[in-house]
Amino acid sequence: MSFTFAYIGVLGALLLLPALAWLKSLLNRKPAFLYSSAGLVRAVARKSESKASVILNWLRWLVLACFIIALARPRFVEAKRQIEASGIDIVICVDLSTSMLAEDFKDENGDRINRLAMAKKVVKEFIEKRPSDRIGLIAFAGEAHVAGPLTLDHDYLLNNLERLTFHYIVDGTAIGSGLVAAVNRLREVKSKSKIVVMMTDGENTGGEVTPISAANAAEALGIKVYTIGVGTRGLAPMPVYHGAGRPALDRRGQQIYRQSEVTIDEETLTEIADRTGGKYFRADSADTLRKVYAEIDELEKTKVVIKKSQRVEELLHWPILIGLILLLTEVALVNTIFRRIP
């Protein structure tokens, strides 16, 4: 990163300041008058020049110099860097319904983990593998919410992904609403390939749009939808919570679980994928969920376009700030220490 000026020619005005100062001193010369004592002349001259005249004049010229520097727009300019842009836009839809609390997955240490925590881990890995894609994030339960717009700033996106939690949205499973929200993110986008990855563990239970209607909208706009049914087969351990969201504990202080039946509408998810040219996957373990995202990663590859980018950090606010401080200092001195007494 280098320091430079956007309009370096403006700095030439600084060279005029000494000449202007000299000219001003000539114009401000007052006619000579007689003093009865040479000592009195020296005292008066010393007082007026050393205090008011010199200090205030210096402040005024420094203020002017600061504003000239600001007009030249000082800045830090980063060397041009290359950015990879694949031309693929991907929106990931994550189910936040309470059924995602079911702990039928295991992490790397073999510890039981709920579906949402596992999904966030795998989505994070998927995003990190595709640095040249614009990726967005939709969270849905009883309704849909845009958790992250399409962006190449994946650090920002991953922070938003990490914040997703239960009770983030009203409970339910509005698959159609989630898909429509994703389609709306991609509607006006002009890219070679537009993809939705929808992950859910249940059946559509709400929303104003049916999943098939949303799929028809995606098909009409050329948006490919990959659907993933998340959850084991049969029964899954579901932690019990009180109405206030507090975990229900037994006498030993351990979390109470109940066995919940896994009901994924695979027929609808398959139809959504088939209508849009995508594919349906069933992920019943951490390993299969990772394989699903790995397969999607392989299916959606394209040539990378290199774009040049240059970051500029403007610094003109600093000379403006310094100039204003000096100007206020001059005003304060004129009205206090160097105030003229009639």
N, C-alpha and C positions, 0 to 999 in steps of 0.2 A: 504494500500500500504506500503510495507516494503523496506528498503534499504539493498542491498546485493551486492556480487561480483560474476560474472560468473565463474571466475577462482581464487578463494580465495587463493589457494596455491602459486600463483605468488607473493603474498604479503610477503612471506617468504624472498624474495630477499631484502626487506627493512632492515631486520636484519643484512645483510651482509655489509650494507653501513658504519656503524661505524668502522668495522674491516678494510674495504678497505681504509677509510679515515686515520686511524692510520698507515696502511702499506704505504700509499702514503706519509705521513709525514716523515716516516723513510727513504724512498728512495730519498726524496727531500732534505734531510739534506745536507748542504754544509760544506766543511772543514772549521775549525776555522782558523782565522787569527788575527793578533795583531793590536790593536788600541793604539794610544798614550795616549788616555784618556778614562777612564771608562764611563764618561758622554756621550762621543761621541758614544760608543757602545750602551748605553741604548737608546739614541735618534734614532739611525739608526734602532735598533730592534723594538722600539715602532712604528716608522713610517711604516716600511715594514709590520709588523704583523697586526697592528690594522686597517690599511686601505686596501691595495691591497690584501695581502695574505688571511686574514680572510674573508673579504667580498666576494671576487671572489670564494674562495673555497666553502663557504656556498651556493652561487648561483648555482655552478656546481652540488653540491650534491642534492640540492632541485630540480633542473631540472631532474636529474636522478630519484629521488624519484617520481616525477610527472609522468614520462613516465612508471615507474614500476606500479604505481596505474592504469594508463590507460590500460596497458596490462592485468590487473586483471579484467577489464570491470565492473566498478561500474554501478549499475542500480537500478531503482525502479521497483519492481515487485508487480503487483496487485493480490490480492487473486483470485483463480480460481472462475469463475462465470459460471452459467448455461445459455445457449442460447437456445431458442426454435426455431426449424426449422421444418416446417410442411411438406416440400417436395413439396409444391405447388409454381409454378412460374407464376406470373400474369403480363401481359403488358397491360397498360391502354392507349388507343388511344383517344386523345382529338382533336376535330375539331376546328381550329382557323380561319375559313373562316369569312368574314365580316358579313355574315348572322347571326353569333352567337352574333352580336350586338343587335339583336331584343330583346326588353324589354317586354317579355311576361311571366315573372316569378315574384314572389313577395317573399321578404325575411321575416324573422321572425317578423319584425315590420310592415309588410304590404306595404313596399315601393317597387316600381317597380325596377327590377334588370335584367340585360341582361343575356342571356343564358350561356355565358362563365363564368361569375362571379358565377352563381348558380352552374354550373357544377364543378367549382373548389372547392366550399364549400362542395359539396356532395362527390367528389373524396377524398378530405382531410379526411372527416369523415370515408370513407371506408378504406383508408390506415391505419388510426389510430386504426381501429378495428382488423387489421390483422398484428400484430407485428411479427408473426413468419413466414410470407411469404416473399419471395423475390419478389419485385415489380419493374417494369420498367415503363417508360413513353415515349410515342410517341406523338408528335404534328404534325398535318398535315393540310394543306390547299391545295394550288396548287401543293405542293410537301410534302414529309415527312421528319421529323427531329427527331433524338433521343434526347429527352429532359432529359432523365435519364436512365442509364443502370440498369439492374436487380440488386437489392441491398437489404440488410437487414437494411441499414442505412436510415431509413425513414425520419429522420430530413433533411438529404441532399435532399432526393426526394421531400419532401414538400417545401423546399426552391426553387427548380427548378419549381415545379408546380406553385408556387406563381408568378414566373417571367414570366409565359406565358402570352402573350398579343397579340392583333391584330397587323398586319404588321410584326409579328415575322418571318413569311414565306410569300413567294409570294402568292397572293390571288387565290382562287379556292377551289374545293372540290374533291381532289384525294383520294377517299375512297380506291381504289385498292392499291395505293402507301402506304397509311397509314397502311393497313393490311399487306402488304408484309414486311414493315419495322418491324412490330411487330413479324411476323413469323421469320424473320432473327434473331431477338433477342433470340428466343426460339429454333432455329434450332438445335444447338449443345448442348443444355441443357439436362442433364440427371436427370429428376425429375419424380415423380409419376404422376403429373398432370400439364399440361401446358395450361394456359388460356389467352385469349385476350378479353378485354372488350372494344368495339368500340362504341364511342358516336359521332353522327353527326346529323345535322339538315337539310340536303339537299340531293341532288342527285349528283351522280358522274359526274363531269364536266371536268376532266383532268387526267393527269398521264399516264404513259406508260403501266400500268397493269390494266386490268379490275377487278372489284370487285369479279366476279365469278372465274376468274383465280387465284386470291389471295386466295379465299376460298378453291379452289382445292388443292393449295399448303399446306394450313393449315390442311386440311383433311388428306393429305398424310403423314404429320408429326405427326398426332395424337394430333393436337392443337384444343381445343374447343374454339369457338368464340361466345361471347354474344354481341348482337348488340342492341343499344339504339337509337331510334329516338327521338330527343329532340325538343320540340316546341309545341305551342298550335295548335288548329285546326282552319282553316279559315285564318284570317288576324292577323298580329302582328305589333305593333308599332316599326318602325325602325328609329333610329336617323339619321339625314342627316348630312353629312360631306362634306367639300370642298375638292378639289383635294389634297391639302397639308396636309390633315388629321385634319384640324381645324373644330370644330363643327359649323354648320350653326345655327345662332341665329336670332330670330325675333326682332322687334323694342324694345321690353321690355327686351331683353337680354336672352330670354328663348330658350332652345334647340328646334329646329324644327324637327318634326317627320313626317314620311309618313307611310301609311299602306302598309305592304308588305305581299304578299300571302305566306303561309307556304306550301312548296312542299318537302315532305320527301319521298324518294323512299323506301317505306315500303316493297314492293315486293322483291327488291334486298336484303335488310337487313334481311328479313325473310329467304330468300334462303341461304344466307351466314351462318346464325345460324343453319338452318336445316341440311345443308351439313356437318357441323363440329360437330354436336351433342350438340350445344348450344341452345340459345333461344333468340327470338326477343322481345323487350319491347318498348312500346310507353310511353314517359314521357312528359305529357303536363302541368305539374305543379311542383312546388318544392316538394310537398308532394309525388306525384307519382314517381318523380326521386329518392327520398330517399327510397321509397318502392322497387324500382327496384334494387338498390344497396344492400338493406337489403336482398332481395330474392337471389341475386347472392351470397351474403355472406353466406346464409344458404345452398345453393346448393353445394358450394365448401368448405366442411369441411373435415378434415382428422386428424388422430392421430398425436400428436406432438412428435417429436424426440428431446431429450435433448442432447445438445452438451456442452462440457466444454471449456471455453475459458480463456486465461490468457494474460493480457496486460503487456508488458514489455517496460519500457522507459529507453533507454541507456543513460548513463551519461559520457562515456569515453571522449567525446569532451571537457569537462570542465578541467580535469587534463592536457590534451594535450594543451589546450589554455593557462593555467597557466604556464606550462612548457616552451612553446614558448615565452611567455612574459618575464619570468625569463632569458631565454637564450639570448633574444635580449637585455635585461638589462645588462647582463654580457658583451656581445659584445660591447655595447655602452660605458660601463665603461672602458673596456680595451683600447678602442680607444680614450678616452677623459680624464677623471680624472686620471685614473691609467695607462695612456700610458707611456711606457718605453722610456726614452730618451737615445739614444746611447751615 
